[in-house]
Each structure stands twice: as C-alpha cells, then as structure tokens.
Amino acid sequence: MREYILEHNGEELELPRFTCELQDKIKDALKINNSDTKSLKEKREHLYKLECDLIGKDKTEDFIGGDLKECDPNEIQTLFIHICREYDKPIDEVNAEEKQGTMEYMGQMKGLAEEMNKVPETVKKVKGMNQ
C-alpha cells in the first residue's frame, strides 16, 4: 500500500490512505474553492475542515500558524495544495516516466533522421568513385 507523506518544517506526517471517498472530498473542496458563488470565508472554512479531518486539528493549526480566526489564510490554501500534490504524486510519476520515454524515443528518431540525411552525400561520393 502506498504511503503519502506531508513534510512541514522538517517534520513528516503520514496522510490517510487515498480512497475514492477521499478523492471525492478533495474534488468537492476544489469545486468550492474555485466557485464564484462562495465567499472567501466559506472557502476557508471548508478547506480548514477538510484539513482537520485529514491530519487533525492540532497538526492543521501547526501547519497554518494558528486557529481558523488567527492563521494566515494563505497557509490554509498552501496546506491544501501540498496535500493535493502528495496525493497526485503517483500520477505525476507515471506521466514523468512516459514523458522520459517519449523524449528518449524522440532522441532515437533524431539520430535516425540525421543518418538518413547523410545518405544522399554518401551516394554522391560512391558515384564519384565509380567514374
């Protein structure tokens, strides 16, 4: 089973197992966070509640620098981004592997194209030697 680790101030914190239910909660949080109809307060409160559910109130407040009323609101958003990035890592790793494979393939094709470009010059030289 894959582990998801959140790092903060040199401390590692294991996130809960990623499940379909958790994925839905994160997706809902993203919708609310990107909504034009929700107030900033509603957005902050929703993210804060999700973060508390995931890592506990004490750890959330440690990460964001205080309780919901006294923290830096950017830290609530930043913590959420870090959580999302951690849960996205397996997909990002696969995408990076595929990109690397594509880059290697493109490099091989470039080498072949360069060799193919040499063929006309080689043919000219061979014809010149036969005359």
N, C-alpha and C positions, 0 to 999 in steps of 0.2 A: 504494500500500500504506500502510495506517495505521501511524503510529508511536505507540508507548506510552512515555511519559517519566515516570520516577520522580524526584521532587525531594526533596533532603535537604540541609539546611544550605547552601542557595544553590547546590547542585550539581545538575545534571541528568544523569540516567543513562538511556540508552535500554534499555528492556526488550526481550527477544526477541520475535519475531513471534508473535502469538497464533495457535495452531493447535488443531485438535481434540485432538491428543495432549496439548498443554499444558493445555487445558481439562479433560481427564480427570484429569491430575495434580493440578490445583487442586481439583477436585471430591473426589478421594480425600483430599487434605490436609484439606479441610473435614470430611469424614466422620470422619477420625481425630481431628481437633481437637474435634469435638462428641461423640465416643464416651465413654460412661460406663465402658467396659471398659479403656481405655488409660490408662496412668499419665501424669502430667504430664511425666515425663522422656521417655517415648515420643513424646508430642505435640510437645515442644520439639525433640527430635532430628529428627523428621520435617519440621517446618516449616523448621528450620535447613538441613537437607539440600536441600530444595526451593529455598530462597532462594539457597544457594550454587550450585546448578545453574543458576538463572536469571541471577544477577548476578555470580557469582564469590565465592570465599571472602573475599578481601580487602575487597571492597565490602560484603559482608554484615556482616563484623566491624566495618567502619567505621560502618555504619548502626546496629548493635545495641550498639556500645560495647565490643567485645572478642570473645574466642572463646566457644565454647559454654559453657565452665565459668565464665567470669568476667563474662559480659554480664548485663544486666538482662533477665530472662525476659519482661517486658512488651514490651520492644523487639522481640523475635522476633515476637511476636503483632502488634505495631503495624506492623512492616515487611510482614508478610503481608497485613494489612488494606489497607495502601496499594497493594500490588501488585494485589490483587483489585479495588480501586476503580478503578485505572488501566485494567485490562482490561475493567471494566464500563462505562467512560465512553461508548462508542458506544451502548449500550442505554439508558443513563441520558439521553443527549442526545435520542434518539428519543422516549422517554417524556415528557421535558420539552416537546418540541415538540407532542406530542399533547395534553398537559395544557393548554398555552398555547392551542392551537386550540379545545379544549373550553371553556376559560374565555372566549375571545372569542365563541364561539357562544352561551354562556350569557348573556353581556352583551347580545348582539343580541336574544335571546329576552326578556330582561328589559325591554329598550326597547320591543319589540313589545307585551308584556303591559301595560306602562304606558300605551301608546297605546290599547290595547283597553279599558282601564279608563276612559278618558276618553269613550268612545263614548256611554254612557247619559246623561252630563251634557250632551253636545252635542245629543243627540236631544231632551232636555227643553227646552233653550234654543230649538231650532228650532221645536218645537211651541208654545212660548210666544210666539214671534214671529208665528206664523200665526194666532193667536187674536185 
